[in-house]
């Protein structure tokens, strides 16, 4: 009460605009649970409330706070910033659905309810934010005002594990779309990093909900939703729609990562309106606190850890600016363990047929794609890789790719791979773990598979645990399955082949000693001269010592003979 009285007095001066970290941790010493009343900022003081523009971190970590009354922010028409306003209020159970709807100038709602893990537990009153009361017959998840000015909702409901809006998030994102077809509204929302990450009871997200032209970054927005035991399976729908162009959207890492109840078939043209995306792959950052530009999570690919069954063979073709799609369908890779993805069944071709062969043109050949690491790791249904034969090699791995680490790791049914898969991939640097534990794979190394891979540096554990074997001749000899010229193209760059063939019990016989073919005459002469000079430097002292010893022995023998 004393804090409230003092706050009302401040607002009454009509001079206070910024309440950043105002009662930071101040409620910890309060004996009883606290309900934040609508009059906390002085309900009758319209001018003073209008003056307030920042409530950043105002109730940060108020652990005794359990409820917020409707009207707390009414009249704050200049309020622009509520970042972390209720951050880590882990006992906060009830917030009115319309709390923010009157704050029409609001721009920043980053981490506003971060870690409010009890939010939604108290539904005795109707209108609880993102969780309807059981008696409500109509419900909308709309939180902000219509045609909202909000720009940033990064981490807004991060780990709010008890919210469960019955309309998904359709109403929530309707605030960033035109209220009428003729409206001149232009959305401002640009970044939604991990906004609902960890909201595990969220039943589904809705269809076309991110058809918002202003979006730029949506990394991890729905990661960890749709996964609780009580959540029913839901089929994946179109996310970006087919009518709104998302020209600004560039980053969508780990959007559905860990959504185990998300199933079905990814629709055709899924990325058709988001053609400027550059990253839909994995991201790793260290966890610290909310003030960092990115929160600490290990992201896997766009669909990693879901239960989706098929993707279109042309899924990635619209992405002409794609740089990374690492971990696209991989469940997870951690502590040297690759989790199997047993729900994925294959790729849907343009004629509607399903195939378990990776299409030759699955990855866009756009000249900027550099990272496809772990894209199919653990996909046990994949049986082959299309040859995609071209004059200069296979089309499956685009020539621009630098990192193909773990691309097919633990694809336990993979048995057929074109021998020219790596041929002339002059930018490829990393192929570590690429076929690790592909127990059905027998690869042909006699066709010079690494020819033209002049930058290849890593092949660590690349064929570990595969079915590679030698070929018998007669009863005594085995043709080497690993030819001597295997690494001729990459001898100058290769630096790690550790565990490359570990566990390949079918390998027998001997491995030849390789040599490099050097076409540069000057280089050959220089190498020869260096060799000769080094030998002279080494041999001349030895020769001189030998001659001296020989002369000494001869003189001694002559002396003895003369004396005799």
Buried (B, 14 or more C-beta within 10 A) or exposed (E): EEBBEEBBEBBBEBEBEBBBBBBBEBBEEEEEEBEBBBBBBBBEBEEBBBBBBBBBBBBBBBBBBBBBBBBBBBBBBBBBBBBBBBBBBBBBBBBBBBBBBBBBBBBBBBBBBBBBBBBBBBBEEBBBBBBBEEEEEEBBBBBBBBBBBBBBBBBBBBBBBBBBBEBBBBBBBBBBBBEEEEEEBEBBBBBBBBBBBBBBBBBBBBBBBBBBBBBBBBBBBBBBBBBBEEBEEBEBBBBBBEEBBBBBBBBBBBBBBBBBBBBBBBBBBBBBBBBBBBBBBBBEEEEEEBEEEBBEBBBBBBBBBBBBBBBBBBBBBBBBBBBBBBBBBBBBBEEEEBBBBEBBBBBBBEEEEBBBBBBBBBBBBBEBBBBBBBBBBBBBBBBBBBBBEEEEBBBBBBBBBBBBBBBBBBBBBBBBBBBBBBBBBBBBBBBBBBBBBBBEBBBEBBEBBBBBBBBBBBBBBBBBBBBBBBEEEEEEEBEBBBBEBBBBBBEEBBEBBEBBBEBBEEBBBEBEEEEEEEEEEEEEEEEEEEEEEEEEEEEEEEEEEEEEEEEEEEEEEEEEEEEE
